[in-house]
């Protein structure tokens, strides 16, 4: 994969999501009649959200074949991460939402499920929709960006593109962003991108960590604290950058590989794709 692959990833991702978003905007009544209300259970909405993951997986398969795709998905098994990062993922993110709900007096809206097990289907739905994006954003785009940019700059570029990608949801009736302002949302998404990058790099490119982070941010267990979520996550991102400024400004520890770390390019990778240096010398 190369810089050209990165352009293809962004191009196909935007084409699929914005194309479906245009259909949802222009033909809302027809779409609702066929697929139901615009929500996380609407097939076209799900496909639009899945676009980064779908495009990312297809590009991995195109460049590395089926063995490469298996190797890529094995990054879901990487769980080793410094304890401080696990605490942030498991405890820190909920704490930020709890703080925001206290500030906005919406704490009573947290965990709106009774009995408690009614939350399980909602959690499963969120897990199966939003986090799939990470197969593209962090699985493909971030490693390719970090081949040319230090983690901080790669995070800012990817975060900006990630935020703009959401733009159609601000015009589609029924989407959560319909009632929000784009500017604070944009800043919040960039902040999330910056906060996730050092965790992703510390976990050697773990897709599992990226999925957990995305799931925690979108969890239905937390009250809607917009726009305080933007403020709190921006502060958290700033603290994370300051505490990890050496790693964020240096490319030394950046994850730049698409496949499982320390794994050779699979046998049978796509003909015509770049060969490892050892193969070039041998030829």
C-alpha positions in Angstrom: 0.0 0.0 0.0 1.1 3.5 -0.7 0.1 7.2 -0.8 -2.0 6.3 -3.8 -3.8 3.7 -1.8 -4.6 6.3 0.8 -6.2 8.6 -1.8 -8.2 5.6 -3.1 -9.4 4.8 0.5 -10.6 8.4 1.1 -12.2 8.7 -2.4 -14.1 5.4 -2.3 -15.2 6.0 1.4 -16.6 9.4 0.7 -18.2 8.3 -2.6 -20.1 5.5 -0.8 -21.1 7.4 2.3 -22.0 10.7 0.7 -23.7 8.9 -2.2 -26.0 7.1 0.3 -26.4 10.2 2.3 -27.6 12.0 -0.8 -30.2 9.3 -1.3 -31.3 9.6 2.3 -31.6 13.3 2.0 -33.4 13.6 -1.4 -35.6 10.5 -1.1 -36.3 10.3 2.6 -39.9 9.2 2.3 -39.1 6.4 -0.2 -36.1 5.2 1.8 -38.2 5.1 5.0 -41.0 3.2 3.3 -38.5 0.5 2.2 -35.9 0.4 4.9 -37.7 1.9 7.9 -36.9 5.1 9.9 -33.4 6.6 9.5 -31.6 5.0 12.5 -28.9 2.5 13.4 -31.2 -0.3 12.1 -31.8 1.3 8.7 -29.9 -0.8 6.1 -28.7 2.2 4.0 -27.7 4.1 7.1 -25.7 1.1 8.3 -24.0 0.7 4.9 -23.1 4.4 4.9 -21.5 4.1 8.4 -19.7 0.8 7.4 -18.2 2.5 4.3 -14.7 3.1 5.8 -14.5 -0.4 7.1 -15.8 -1.9 3.8 -13.4 0.1 1.7 -10.5 -0.7 4.1 -11.1 -4.4 4.0 -11.4 -4.5 0.2 -8.2 -2.6 -0.3 -6.3 -4.9 2.1 -7.7 -7.9 0.1 -6.8 -6.3 -3.2 -3.2 -5.6 -2.2 -2.4 -8.7 0.0 -5.0 -11.3 -1.0 -7.0 -13.5 1.4 -3.9 -14.4 3.6 -3.2 -10.7 4.0 -6.8 -10.0 5.0 -6.6 -12.7 7.6 -3.4 -11.2 8.9 -5.0 -7.8 9.0 -8.0 -9.0 11.0 -5.6 -10.7 13.4 -4.9 -7.2 14.7 -8.2 -7.6 16.5 -6.4 -10.0 18.8 -3.7 -7.6 20.0 -4.6 -6.7 23.6 -1.3 -5.8 25.2 -1.3 -2.2 26.3 0.2 -0.2 29.2 -2.1 -0.3 32.2 -2.6 3.5 32.2 -4.1 3.4 28.7 -6.5 0.5 29.7 -7.6 2.6 32.7 -8.3 5.5 30.4 -10.3 3.3 28.0 -12.3 1.5 30.6 -12.7 4.2 33.3 -11.5 7.5 31.9 -13.9 7.8 29.0 -17.0 7.0 31.2 -15.7 9.5 33.8 -15.6 12.2 31.1 -19.2 11.6 30.2 -20.2 11.4 33.8 -18.5 14.8 34.5 -20.3 16.2 31.5 -23.7 14.9 32.7 -23.1 16.6 36.0 -22.3 19.9 34.4 -25.3 19.7 32.1 -27.6 18.3 34.8 -28.4 15.3 32.6 -27.0 12.7 35.0 -30.4 11.2 35.5 -30.4 10.4 31.7 -27.4 8.1 32.1 -28.2 4.4 31.9 -31.8 4.9 30.7 -32.5 1.2 30.8 -34.8 -0.7 33.1 -34.4 -3.6 33.8 -30.6 -3.4 33.4 -30.5 -6.2 30.8 -32.5 -4.1 28.4 -29.2 -2.3 27.7 -27.7 -5.4 26.2 -29.4 -5.2 22.7 -28.5 -1.5 22.5 -24.9 -2.1 23.4 -24.7 -4.9 20.8 -26.1 -2.7 18.1 -23.6 0.1 18.9 -20.8 -2.4 18.9 -21.8 -3.8 15.5 -22.3 -0.4 13.8 -19.9 2.4 14.6 -16.7 0.6 15.5 -16.6 -1.1 12.1 -15.4 2.2 10.8 -12.1 1.6 12.6 -11.1 -1.1 10.1 -10.6 1.8 7.7 -9.7 4.9 9.8 -7.2 3.3 12.1 -6.7 0.0 10.2 -5.6 1.5 6.9 -5.6 5.3 6.9 -3.6 6.1 10.1 -0.7 3.7 9.3 -0.4 5.1 5.8 -0.5 8.7 7.1 2.2 7.9 9.7 4.6 6.8 7.0 4.9 10.5 6.1 3.7 12.4 9.2 4.5 12.4 12.9 1.5 11.0 14.9 0.2 14.4 16.0 0.0 15.7 12.5 -1.4 12.4 11.1 -4.0 12.6 13.9 -5.0 16.1 12.9 -5.3 15.3 9.2 -7.2 12.1 9.8 -9.5 13.7 12.4 -10.4 16.6 10.1 -11.2 14.1 7.3 -13.1 11.9 9.7 -15.2 14.8 10.9 -16.0 16.1 7.3 -17.0 12.5 6.4 -19.9 12.8 8.9 -21.2 15.9 7.2 -24.2 14.3 5.4 -25.6 13.1 8.8 -26.2 16.8 9.7 -28.7 17.0 6.8 -30.5 13.7 7.1 -33.7 13.6 9.2 -33.5 11.2 12.0 -29.7 11.2 12.4 -28.3 12.2 15.8 -26.2 15.0 14.4 -29.3 16.7 12.9 -29.8 18.8 16.0 -26.1 19.6 16.5 -23.8 22.3 15.3 -21.0 21.2 13.0 -18.2 23.4 14.4 -18.1 21.9 17.9 -18.6 18.4 16.4 -15.7 18.9 14.1 -13.4 19.9 17.0 -14.6 17.0 19.1 -13.9 14.4 16.3 -10.4 15.9 15.8 -9.8 15.6 19.6 -10.9 12.0 19.6 -8.5 11.3 16.7 -5.6 12.9 18.6 -6.5 11.0 21.8 -6.7 7.6 20.1 -3.5 7.8 18.1 -1.0 7.3 21.0 -3.1 4.5 22.4 -3.2 2.8 19.0 0.6 3.2 18.6 1.3 2.0 22.1 -0.8 -1.1 21.3 1.2 -1.8 18.1 -1.7 -1.1 15.8 -4.4 -3.0 17.7 -7.7 -2.9 16.0 -9.2 -4.2 19.2 -8.2 -1.0 21.1 -9.5 1.2 18.3 -12.9 -0.6 18.4 -13.1 -0.4 22.2 -12.4 3.3 22.1 -15.0 3.9 19.4 -17.5 1.8 21.3 -17.0 3.6 24.6 -17.4 7.0 22.9 -20.7 6.0 21.3 -22.1 3.9 24.2 -25.8 4.3 24.8 -25.1 4.2 28.5 -24.0 7.8 28.6 -26.2 10.8 28.6 -26.0 13.2 25.7 -23.7 16.0 26.9 -23.2 17.8 23.6 -21.4 20.2 23.3 -19.6 19.5 26.6 -18.2 16.3 25.1 -16.2 18.4 22.7 -14.8 20.5 25.5 -13.9 17.6 27.8 -12.4 15.4 25.1 -10.4 18.4 23.7 -9.0 19.0 27.2 -8.2 15.3 27.5 -6.5 15.2 24.1 -4.4 18.2 25.0 -3.3 16.5 28.3 -2.5 13.3 26.4 -0.4 15.2 23.8 1.5 17.1 26.5 2.2 13.9 28.5 3.2 12.0 25.3 4.7 14.9 23.3 7.9 13.1 22.5 6.1 10.1 20.9 3.5 12.4 19.3 6.1 14.5 17.5 8.4 11.7 16.5 7.8 9.0 13.9 10.0 6.5 15.7 7.2 4.6 17.5 4.5 5.1 14.8 2.6 2.1 13.5 3.0 2.1 9.7 2.3 -1.5 8.8 -1.1 -2.7 7.6 -0.7 -6.4 8.5 -0.2 -8.0 11.8 3.1 -6.8 13.5 6.2 -8.9 12.9 4.4 -11.0 10.3 5.9 -11.5 6.9 3.9 -10.6 3.8 1.6 -13.6 3.2 2.4 -16.0 0.4 0.1 -15.4 -2.5 -0.1 -11.6 -2.1 -1.5 -9.8 -5.1 0.7 -10.1 -8.1 2.3 -6.8 -9.0 2.3 -5.5 -5.5 5.7 -4.3 -4.1 8.0 -7.1 -3.1 9.9 -7.2 0.2 13.4 -6.0 -0.1 14.8 -9.5 0.5 12.8 -10.8 -2.5 14.1 -8.0 -4.7 17.7 -8.8 -3.8 17.2 -12.5 -4.4 15.7 -11.7 -7.9 
